[in-house]
Amino acid sequence: MKLFDVYPLYDITPVSAKGVILKDEKGQEFLDLYGGHAVISIGHGHPHYVKRLKDQLDKIGFYSNAVQNPLQQELAQKLGSLSGCDDYHLFLCNSGAEANENALKLASFHTGKSRVIAFHNSFHGRTSAAVATTDNPAINAPINKQQKVSFLAFEDTTGLKQELAKDDVCAVIMEAIQGVGGLDEPSAKFYKEVAQICKQHKVVLIADEVQSGFGRSGKFFAFQHHDIQPDIISIAKGMGNGFPVGGILIHPNIKAYYGMLGTTFGGNHMACAATLAVLEVLEQEDLIKNAEEIGSYFKEMAMKIPQVNRIKGKGLMLGLEFDFEVAPLRKRLIYNQHIFTGSAKDKKVLRILPALNINKTHIIDFFNALKQELP
Ligand SMILES: Cc1ncc(COP(=O)(O)O)c(C=O)c1O
């Protein structure tokens, strides 16, 4: 059987990885500043993570959500205390798109309404309502286009007020820092206004923290750089350091009832063990602080590069904007310098999404390599 050909692949086959270094089948090492698309949060093969997963597998790997699983409770408690969101309730699923599907469905159940407001250049996933709230017609099939979604620009407070006044909106969904779009973020003032307008109209505010969450922005959640309290927070990616796990944190104003949400795999024993290991390492190694400090160091270094037009993002969710398209530069960084970086929908932005335990030496290595490859 052949694979369904949906990815243009780099001709590299990683076979092992440790920390921020990947090794391919020929023994060539690569510096990983992409983290497999912001997924690797505590580094590849972290010993605590590996041990916790192996130990869990020796005990029990999976059973259904029809029985007690104390690991889910342990995870909810740890996540609540580290994120400061301990009054929220946790529902676990398996990916970022699924987290947003559940968030949107919950908002619709809660309000009895169905239209959603999303923002220009957003990315919320590739399934049903999640892809409908993604500002990219090319990845929306006719079936997805049936969903009722209106897109607004950041800072368009007037437009938001007008849309919510129509009284048919269940949710406003936004990334605190846009990931795939290219690291744009609205002003603190706009954030506050969005939160206030949602509250006023009883519309559910969903913070999509799938990419920016779990410490990547230098705070546990990127919305915490602002003074707002979302109704639902969606999480995935760095949460499992590569183990597929997602979830939503739900404000206690939204009440649960049996059958409202459900999943076969969500919150399974292995997923809980992986997420607990990530949280324990984030705490023990003070990685959120490291993300902030190394992020600042990266920005200082980037400011010295004359070809860099703009440095975008926060913590270790960063973008370098050039005045040319970066695809060829990315290729040269991979094949000549053996460094993985990321791309964005904005073709002039090079994305940097390393593990949160990266150190200054790696950043110095990157800038030395970048200088050699810049036109
Ligand atoms: C902000 C955001 N939300 C949702 C998703 C979708 O996550 P997944 O690919 O796990 O479905 C992504 C993936 O890049 C993302 O960046």
The ligand as an ORCA input file, in Angstrom:
! r2SCAN-3c Opt
* xyz 0 1
  C      -3.108     27.323     17.474
  C      -3.382     25.947     16.956
  N      -4.574     25.384     17.191
  C      -4.863     24.142     16.765
  C      -3.946     23.399     16.053
  C      -4.303     22.018     15.576
  O      -3.636     21.076     16.340
  P      -3.509     19.549     15.829
  O      -2.612     19.561     14.648
  O      -2.972     18.821     17.031
  O      -4.891     19.100     15.479
  C      -2.684     23.941     15.785
  C      -1.681     23.176     15.008
  O      -0.717     23.701     14.496
  C      -2.394     25.244     16.240
  O      -1.210     25.825     16.008
*
